[in-house]
Amino acid sequence: MENHFQILIVGGGNAGISSAAKLLLKNKNLNIGIIDPSEKHYYQPAWTLVGAGVFDIKKTIKNQKNFIPEKATWIKDAVDVLDPQNNTVICTSGKKFSYDVMILCPGIQLDWDKIKGLKDTLGKNNVSSNYSLATAPYTWEMIKNFKGGRAIFTNPVSPIKCGGAPHKIMYLAVDYWRKKGILDKCDVHYLSGAGVIFAVKEYADTLTGIVKKGNIKTHFNVNVVEIDSSTHTVYYEEKNENGETVRSSMTYDFCHAVPPQSAPDFIKKSPVTDPNNAYGYVEINPKTMQHARFPNIFALGDCSNAPCSKTGAAIRKQSPVVVQNVLSFVRNEPLTAEYTGYSACPIPTQYGKLMLAEFDYTNKPTMTFPFDQTKPKRSMWILKKNVLPWLYWNKILKGTD
Ligand SMILES: Cc1cc2nc3c(=O)[nH]c(=O)nc-3n(C[C@H](O)[C@H](O)[C@H](O)COP(=O)(O)OP(=O)(O)OC[C@H]3O[C@@H](n4cnc5c(N)ncnc54)[C@H](O)[C@@H]3O)c2cc1C
């Protein structure tokens, strides 16, 4: 039956394409379908560098058709309904597909509407976000043209993809303004929903030094709820000492905003969602990546409830685990591959220098290189700017990294 696949992959982003490619390298006879509506494939990690004016946005976009493995079937459609009891999915076109095994990897949803006023002012009036392809280039326009005043960088309360991105761009902006000789005219604020600058102490210590050097004022455990472009005001909420929510505000001359994020709505409304997760992510076993209740479903990438940092670097370690366990499942063998929670966050601390933070579920540093990675290095900047993009398009998406 042409609408049935042995393995059905939902989402052909970083996780979906790299896993499909790896599966087919292991067994070219697998019958794999990939559902994804997007004609384009995006290399999102470079959008920070686009916002900093050192990477061409065009180089982050390629045609999806060039990355769908030859032996897989691309279904250009979007999944609307998941029916795991009947091993089927229904797409927005109304078409139905069934599967023996399903791999869920449709990424994360950007909830722009959760910050009142943000959507209407994004990309103009000195409000930008590197989380949107359309506005990342505007971030650079804003940084370049800033003449001083108050600059606000926001980070939501919810988990997000690349937890470092909201402050990476702040360090680069501050470095640019320092070199331009205007930093003493800049009043820089970081409004963050997190309680600390970075969850892993060893890397946080380095960043605390960078924050201090840049005279950046940090506000932790605050929830940005509104951006009013008519008065150039950011509104945020925080708890006072009595546990009551209080609303405060700050005017801005420059604002880099990051939207709250959650599982895509079709995941949230389906039985695969984790009922105990406020953001609706797919409920999986964080080691085997198998669904907690539907054994023929696996999930990886930004959509899962694995308590790791949501990055492409994490997917690089999750994908081989999912591939091995899916193949074991198909053969009716025990699942032996385990994901350790590894993730990496390449944090540029200034133009030309970067700290490669690597860690696992226990928030312990897991450094790859034979030097102290808490120290920002030029070689790591080159890794991020030149090596990783090449690796992504030429190796990771081909399943050969
Ligand atoms: C500004 C920024 C900076 C970042 N920096 C880094 C970094 O330095 N290092 C790093 O490792 N990571 C970084 N990331 C994170 C990284 O890009 C993501 O973690 C990664 O792309 C997640 O892969 P994914 O396959 O889960 O989702 P995605 O790559 O987002 O792909 C999801 C796919 O699912 C498809 N889809 C969506 N809905 C449906 C549906 N209903 N049906 C079918 N298909 C659907 C989409 O079209 C898309 O192709 C950054 C991200 C951003 C935005």
The ligand as a Tripos MOL2 file, in Angstrom:
@<TRIPOS>MOLECULE
LIG
   53    58     1     0     0
SMALL
NO_CHARGES

@<TRIPOS>ATOM
      1 C1         19.1930   31.5680   16.4520 C.3       1 LIG1
      2 C2         19.5200   30.1010   16.6320 C.ar      1 LIG1
      3 C3         20.8030   29.7330   16.9690 C.ar      1 LIG1
      4 C4         21.1100   28.3870   17.1470 C.ar      1 LIG1
      5 N1         22.4070   28.0590   17.4400 N.ar      1 LIG1
      6 C5         22.7460   26.7540   17.5420 C.ar      1 LIG1
      7 C6         24.1160   26.3910   17.7260 C.ar      1 LIG1
      8 O1         25.0060   27.2360   17.7930 O.2       1 LIG1
      9 N2         24.4200   25.0730   17.8330 N.ar      1 LIG1
     10 C7         23.4580   24.1110   17.7310 C.ar      1 LIG1
     11 O2         23.7880   22.9240   17.7950 O.2       1 LIG1
     12 N3         22.1530   24.4270   17.5550 N.ar      1 LIG1
     13 C8         21.7730   25.7200   17.4470 C.ar      1 LIG1
     14 N4         20.4710   26.0490   17.2130 N.ar      1 LIG1
     15 C9         19.4230   25.0310   17.3770 C.3       1 LIG1
     16 C10        19.2350   24.0910   16.1760 C.3       1 LIG1
     17 O3         19.0320   24.8310   14.9960 O.3       1 LIG1
     18 C11        18.0250   23.1990   16.4560 C.3       1 LIG1
     19 O4         18.2040   22.5700   17.7150 O.3       1 LIG1
     20 C12        17.8440   22.1350   15.3900 C.3       1 LIG1
     21 O5         17.6250   22.7190   14.1290 O.3       1 LIG1
     22 C13        16.6670   21.2300   15.7450 C.3       1 LIG1
     23 O6         16.4830   20.2620   14.7680 O.3       1 LIG1
     24 P1         15.0610   19.5610   14.5860 P.3       1 LIG1
     25 O7         15.2360   18.5950   13.4610 O.co2     1 LIG1
     26 O8         14.5430   19.1040   15.8780 O.co2     1 LIG1
     27 O9         14.1150   20.7690   14.1100 O.3       1 LIG1
     28 P2         14.2660   21.6670   12.8140 P.3       1 LIG1
     29 O10        15.6510   21.6000   12.2740 O.co2     1 LIG1
     30 O11        13.7250   22.9930   13.1790 O.co2     1 LIG1
     31 O12        13.3230   20.9500   11.7530 O.3       1 LIG1
     32 C14        11.9600   20.7210   11.9670 C.3       1 LIG1
     33 C15        11.3380   20.3150   10.6270 C.3       1 LIG1
     34 O13         9.9940   19.8570   10.8730 O.3       1 LIG1
     35 C16         9.1570   20.3730    9.8670 C.3       1 LIG1
     36 N5          7.7870   20.4260   10.3920 N.ar      1 LIG1
     37 C17         7.2650   21.3240   11.2630 C.ar      1 LIG1
     38 N6          5.9690   21.0590   11.4820 N.ar      1 LIG1
     39 C18         5.6710   19.9500   10.7570 C.ar      1 LIG1
     40 C19         4.4770   19.1880   10.5690 C.ar      1 LIG1
     41 N7          3.3290   19.5140   11.1520 N.pl3     1 LIG1
     42 N8          4.5370   18.1040    9.7550 N.ar      1 LIG1
     43 C20         5.6980   17.7540    9.1360 C.ar      1 LIG1
     44 N9          6.8410   18.4660    9.2770 N.ar      1 LIG1
     45 C21         6.8290   19.5350   10.0670 C.ar      1 LIG1
     46 C22         9.7510   21.7550    9.5400 C.3       1 LIG1
     47 O14         9.3590   22.1850    8.2410 O.3       1 LIG1
     48 C23        11.2440   21.4880    9.6540 C.3       1 LIG1
     49 O15        11.8150   21.1210    8.3980 O.3       1 LIG1
     50 C24        20.1080   27.3820   16.9870 C.ar      1 LIG1
     51 C25        18.8170   27.7720   16.6290 C.ar      1 LIG1
     52 C26        18.5180   29.1070   16.4320 C.ar      1 LIG1
     53 C27        17.1190   29.4940   16.0090 C.3       1 LIG1
@<TRIPOS>BOND
     1     1     2 1
     2     2     3 ar
     3     2    52 ar
     4     3     4 ar
     5     4     5 ar
     6     4    50 ar
     7     5     6 ar
     8     6     7 ar
     9     6    13 1
    10     7     8 2
    11     7     9 ar
    12     9    10 ar
    13    10    11 2
    14    10    12 ar
    15    12    13 ar
    16    13    14 ar
    17    14    15 1
    18    14    50 ar
    19    15    16 1
    20    16    17 1
    21    16    18 1
    22    18    19 1
    23    18    20 1
    24    20    21 1
    25    20    22 1
    26    22    23 1
    27    23    24 1
    28    24    25 2
    29    24    26 1
    30    24    27 1
    31    27    28 1
    32    28    29 2
    33    28    30 1
    34    28    31 1
    35    31    32 1
    36    32    33 1
    37    33    34 1
    38    33    48 1
    39    34    35 1
    40    35    36 1
    41    35    46 1
    42    36    37 ar
    43    36    45 ar
    44    37    38 ar
    45    38    39 ar
    46    39    40 ar
    47    39    45 ar
    48    40    41 1
    49    40    42 ar
    50    42    43 ar
    51    43    44 ar
    52    44    45 ar
    53    46    47 1
    54    46    48 1
    55    48    49 1
    56    50    51 ar
    57    51    52 ar
    58    52    53 1
@<TRIPOS>SUBSTRUCTURE
     1 LIG1         1 GROUP 0 **** ****
